[in-house]
Amino acid sequence: MSQYIPRTGTELLPLPDFHNDEDLFGDDASSLVTRPHHRIMRIILPIVLLILLLAGVVLVVKLRTHLVYQTRIITSGDIALTVNANGLLHTNIYTVNFMGNGKLAAVNVTIGQPVKKNQILAKLDPTSLQNALNEARANVEVAQTALSNANANYDAIHSANSISAQAALTNTVRATPEGDSSVNTPSASPADPIPTEPLVVAGAVDHVRETEALGQIKSAQKALDLAQAQVATAQYNLNNTLLKAPHAGTIASLNGTLGGAPGTTFIQIVDPSSLQLQVNVDEAHIGAVTTGDSVSFVVDAYPDQSFVGNVVTVLPLGQSINGKVTYPVLITIVSAVSASIHLFPAMTAHATITTSEHTGVIVVPASALAFARDAAIPGTEASKQNLVTGAQMQKALARAKRMAQDQQQNDEQEASIPAVVLERNAHAKITAIPIVVGMTNGTEYEVLDGLSVGDEVLIGAHTSSN
């Protein structure tokens, strides 16, 4: 469209230029098209800005850090001190042998066979045993004859000595000069000395022979006693050609065949009813183990099956292996063993011995004590949270020490340890609480004073983002 320029006078108005049709309608058409577009932009732009604003708020909230507390509710439970040790199962083994020698006439058992007490296991051929008895009896007769001869020899020597002594005395009296007052006659006073020099010389040889004769009697008597003992043994062996089981059990070994001689260790019987566990406890913990302590253990053959026992003996003889000293502890099995489980000697076992146990007591996690302790030490991660001040911790610890002293007076046998834990109340305020603890298993403490069931204590704290 052409621009109108006012003119003066009678100037004629120009006719429209039809060559500018686009200009005639162009501006109005463009205006009509762009007006809806501007309205849309005016609506979308605020929405986009609002979305960006909300995203920024959410991002700020997510990146903002805050303190997260880890807490534990105080409960009651059991606390125990234990000692771990490894060992082997073992049982009573009975070695059964014949008292005498001979050939096996019968063998009535096989390896692995269960037997009862006094059950006949084997029998010897009595022929050789009867021959041994006959020989022993003949030896007795020989020994009796030798003893009789020794006694007769002694009697003869003793009689000869008596005659010789009497003759020597008679000769001495005859040789004494008559009227010699220096020599006493047989009628002299008993208090006066009698010359004995000729008797000593004459009797000395006879005394040696008599002593030798007495020695022969003693030797003959010993030989007779030995022969009689051999007769008793041979008779016993002959009466015991039957070998019986001394105890019920299972045949573990058999060394001998029919018609042959039984081995040095003929039969061994294992008694399953006397099965025990022997573990080796190191010297650092043996002092805590006493007779009667309860034990739980597993064996490698049945790792999912737990067995129960009691300590019956603590052997005082230690053994050193690779510089480590251990002491044997015998444990009897008290739990019932099902028929499907077979426990044998020499099986490897892993035992836990309970040396002390308190049941139904208030317990607190050891981590609660450690966290409170770290909160008072500058430079630790817990102290950076500024949960409590050092003065508050000192005050609580001083109070705990007084409580421990009172507790020790009430129970002298119970160890009383002062400690502090951090507690969060209903208003989320952190407070240092003085407590007294006793026995610990390393992860929990028994609470003797200061806490009740249901209290909530802190065991940790850390900063976190949403």
VEXVOKE-230892 format. One record per residue (C-alpha): residue in one letter; x, y, z. Coordinates in steps of 0.2 Angstrom, whole numbers, plus 5000, padded with zeros to 4 digits. Layout:
AXYZ
...
***
This chain:
M500050005000
S500750174995
Q500950305008
Y499750455009
I500550625008
P499450775011
R499450904997
T498951084996
G497751164984
T496751074971
E498050934968
L497150774962
L497250624973
P498250474965
L497350314960
P497850164970
D499250064963
F498649884960
H500449824958
N500649834976
D499249714981
E500349624993
D500749775002
L498949825002
F498549665012
G500249605019
D500349705035
D498649665041
A498849475036
S500449455046
S499749535061
L498249415060
V499449265059
T500749315073
R499449365086
P499049175091
H500949135091
H501249275104
R499849215115
I500549035115
M502249095120
R501549195134
I500749045141
I502248915139
L503549025145
P502949045163
I502548855163
V504348825158
L505048945171
L503948865184
I504648695180
L506448745181
L506048835198
L505348675205
A506748565198
G507948685206
V507048675223
V507048485222
L508848475218
V509348585232
V508348485244
K509148325238
L510848395240
R510648455257
T511448345270
H510748305287
L511348195302
V510748015303
Y510747925319
Q510947735321
T510147675337
R509747515346
I508347475358
I508947395374
T508347225377
S508547075389
G509446915384
D510846795388
I512646825387
A514046695388
L515846675388
T516546535377
V518146445372
N518346365355
A519446215352
N519646065340
G519945885343
L519545705340
L518145575345
H518845425355
T518145285365
N518645135376
I519544995366
Y519644825374
T521044705369
V520644525371
N521944385371
F522044205377
M523044185393
G524044035385
N524643975369
G523843855357
K522943835341
L521243905337
A519943775337
A518543905334
V518344085329
N516544145332
V516544325327
T517044435312
I517544615311
G516144745313
Q515044615322
P514144685338
V514444575353
K513744565371
K514744555387
N515344375391
Q514944315373
I516044175367
L517244245354
A518444105351
K519143935357
L520843855358
D521243675355
P521543605373
T522843475368
S524343585370
L523643665386
Q523443495394
N525243445389
A525843605397
L524943565413
N525643385413
E527443465411
A527143585425
R526543455437
A528143355433
N529143505437
V528343515454
E528843335458
V530643365453
A530643525464
Q529943435478
T531243295477
A532643435476
L531943515492
S531843355501
N533643315497
A534143485502
N533343465519
A534143295521
N535843365517
Y535643505530
D535043385543
A536643275540
I537843425541
H536943495556
S537043335566
A538943315561
N539243485567
S538443455584
I539543295586
S541143385581
A540743525593
Q540443405608
A542043305604
A543043465603
L542443525620
T542843355628
N544643365621
T544943535628
V544443475646
R545643335645
A547043435640
T546943555655
P548343525668
E547643475685
G547643615698
D547943755684
S546843885691
S546943985674
V545943855665
N544143825670
T543343655671
P541543615665
S541043635684
A541743815685
S540543955688
P539544015673
A540244185675
D542044125672
P542644125654
I542843965645
P544243935632
T543443935615
E544943945603
P545043765599
L543143765596
V543143915585
V544443835573
A543643665573
G541843735571
A542243865557
V542243735543
D540643655549
H539743825550
V540143855531
R539443695526
E537943715536
T537643895528
E537843825511
A536543685515
L535343815521
G535543905504
Q535243755495
I533543735505
K533043915500
S533443885482
A532443725481
Q530943805490
K530943945477
A531043815463
L529643725470
D528543885472
L528943935454
A528443755448
Q526843765458
A526343935451
Q526643865433
V525443725437
A524143855443
T524443955427
A524343795416
Q522743745425
Y521943915422
N522443915404
L521643745402
N520043805411
N520043955399
T520043885382
L518543985379
L518844175376
K517344285381
A517044475378
P517444575393
H516244715388
A514944745375
G515444835359
T515944805341
I517344695334
A518644815327
S520044695324
L520344515323
N522144435321
G522044255319
T521344115309
L520643945312
G521943815315
G523343945318
A523944035333
P523144195339
G524044355336
T524944455349
T523444565349
F522044445345
I520444545346
Q519944725349
I518244775354
V517644955353
D516345025365
P515245145356
S514345185372
S515845265380
L516245385365
Q517045545371
L517745695363
Q519545755367
V519945935362
N521546035365
V521346205373
D522746335372
E523546385388
A522846565387
H521046495390
I521246335399
G521146425416
A519246465412
V518746285408
T518146185423
T517246015425
G515446025421
D515546165408
S514246135394
V514946105377
S514146105359
F515146035345
V514945975327
V515945845317
D516545865299
A515545715294
Y513945795300
P514245985298
D512446025300
Q512145925316
S512545995333
F512945885348
V512945925366
G514145875380
N514945915396
V516745935402
V517245785413
T519045805415
V520445935412
L522045845410
P523545945418
L524845875407
G525146005393
Q525945975376
S526846095365
I526746085346
N527646215336
G527846325351
K526046325356
V525546245372
T523846155374
Y522946055387
P521845905384
V520045915389
L518845765389
I517045795385
T515645665387
I514245665375
V512445695383
S511345725368
A510445575360
V511145525344
S509945455331
A510145295322
S510545375306
I512045455312
H513645355315
L515045435326
F516645345325
P518345365335
A519545485327
M518245595319
T518745775319
A517645885330
H517546075333
A516846125350
T516246275359
I516446265378
T515346385388
T516346445403
S515146565410
E513346615406
H512146745412
T510346725407
G508846845406
V510047005409
I509947175401
V511247185387
V511947335378
P512947325362
A514747355363
S514647475349
A513647595360
L515047615372
A516347635358
F515347765350
A515047865366
R516947855370
D517447915352
A516248065354
A517248135368
I518948105359
P519448255348
G519848215330
T518748065329
E517248045316
A516048045331
S516748195339
K516448295323
Q514548275325
N514648385341
L513348275349
V513948305367
T515248415375
G516748355384
A516148425400
Q514548325399
M515548165396
Q516648195410
K515248225422
A514348065416
L515947965418
A516248025436
R514447975440
A514647805432
K516247775443
R515247805459
M513847695453
A515247555449
Q515847575467
D514147545474
Q513847395463
Q515547325468
Q515047335487
N513447245483
D514247105473
E516047075476
Q516146935464
E515447025449
A516647145440
S515947315438
I516547425424
P515947615423
A515447675406
V514447805396
V513147785382
L512247915372
E510347915373
R509148015362
N507548065371
A505848095363
H506348275359
A507848215349
K509048285362
I510648185364
T511148145382
A512648065390
I512047925401
P513147845415
I513047655416
V513847505424
V514247355414
G514947175419
M515247025409
T515547045390
N515746925375
G516547055364
T514947105355
E513847145370
Y513947195388
E512847145403
V512047305410
L512147305429
D511447485432
G510947635422
L509847565408
S508147485406
V507347375393
G506647495380
D507947625381
E508647685365
V510547715363
L511547775349
I512747655341
G513347775327
A512947935317
H513348005300
T512848135288
S511848095273
S510948175259
N509048145254
***
